[in-house]
Amino acid sequence: MQSFQLVLNNMLMEVYHNIVRVEEEFLQKNNRINLTIREMHLIECVGADKESGKTVSEIADFLKVAKPSVTVAVNKLEKKGYLCKNGCHTDGRIVRVTLTREGRKVYMYHKRYHMSMIHEIESEFSEEDQELLVRVITNLNKFFEKSVGAAT
């Protein structure tokens, strides 16, 4: 029998790669959506704040990337027609990024896709197993959040 460490390592790698593959397939299967996974995550971040949108700093903090990278991505997504930049009414130095109509459609389509995956997973587990799964993933996520930057 394999050790816990080896089994866990293999499982985490497999889950990570499967999630990436599922996301890539989702984007590739829909010819109308011309987005990378990173672009889709940026749209999800902005879409979560429906009306007010987000600043570049808020997006960078959420995605854990540098502000200049977000600025480049926002400009690219604006050219593609998914995002728009709006000046803040109270502070002219602040620019808020919001979804366009097309951006909202892609955001909602992707959100529905995620919810269908969740419902499918949910149907496979008892309520007790669902609670355990949430606890385990919460603890795992806390570990990863604590570890970010620690390996440098």
N, C-alpha and C positions, 0 to 999 in steps of 0.2 A: 504494500500500500504506500502511496506517495505521502510525503510529509504535508502538513497543513500549509506551510509556507509555499511550497511548490504548487499545490492545488490552488490556493488563493491567488497567487501570482498569475497563474494561467487563466483562471476564471476572470480576474479583473482585466487582463489584456484582451481576452475574448469578448467580454461585455463591451469594453471601450470600442474595439474595432467593429463590433456588430452595430453599435449605436451610430458610429460614423457612416457605416455602409447603408444603414436604413435611411439616414438623413440624405446621403448622396443619391440614393435611388429615388427618394421622394422628389428631389429637385430635378433629376434627370428624366423621370417619367412624365413630368408635366412640362411639355414643350413651351408653354406660355411663360414659365418662370425661368428667367435667365439670371440666376443668382448662385453664388458660392455658398457654402455652409456658413462661413464667417459673415457674409452679407445678410443671410437669413437671420442669424443671431442678432445682428445689429437692428434689423427690422423688428424682431421680437422685442428687443429692449425698448425701442421707441414706441412700439405699439402698446406695450403694457401701460403706458401713460397717455392714454387716448387723446384727450383734449389739449393738455398743456404741453405735451411733448417733453423732450429732454435736451439739456445742454450737451455740448461736446464733452465737457468734463464729467458729467453724470454718466454718459455712455461709456467713456474711457474707464471710469471707476467700476462700472457694472461688468464690462467685458474684460477688465484687467489688462488693458493695453494702453499704449502711450497716446496722448491727445493728438499729436500730429498724424498718427495712423488713422485715428477716428476721423479727423478732418478730411483726409484723402478719401476714405471710404464713404463718408457722407456726401462729398462732392460727386463721387462716381455714381452713387445711388440716386442723387438728385438728377444727374444727367440721364439715368435710366428711367426716371419718372416715378420712383418709389418714395422719395423723401422730398421735403421742401424745408427751407430755412426761413425762419421768421424772426424779425427783431422784436425784442421785449418792449412792451409799452412803457414800463416803469423804469427800465435801465437800458439805454441804447447800446451799451457795450455787450449785452447778453444776446446771444442768438439761440433760439429754441428750434429744435429739429422735430418735425412732425411727419406723419405719413400722409401721402397723397391718397387720392381715391384708389389708385392701383395698388399702392402700398398697403392700404387697409384690406383690400381684397386678398392679397397674398398673405398678409398676417392672419386673417380669419381662416383662410383655407388651411394654412399650416397649423393653426391652433386646433382646428377640427381634426386634423390628421393626428396630432398628439393625443387628443382626447379619445379618439377611437383606439389608439394603442393602449391607453390607460384602461379603458373599459374592457378591452380584450384581456389584459393582464389581470385586472380585478376579477374577472369571471373565473379565472383559473385558481384563485386562492380563497380559502375560507376567511372569515372575518378575523379570526385569531392569527392566521398566517399573514394577512394584510397588515395587521398592527405590528407584528414582528418584523416584517419587511421594511416598514416605515422606520421603525427604531434602528434597525441595522444600517439602513442607508443614511439615516440622520447621523449616526455615530461615525460612519465611514466618511461622510462629507465633512464633519467637524475635523476629523483627522487630516483630510486633504487641505482644508482651509488653514489649519495650524501649520501644515508642512510647507505651504506656498512660501517660497523665498528662503526657507531654512536650508535648502541644499546648495545654496550659492557659496 
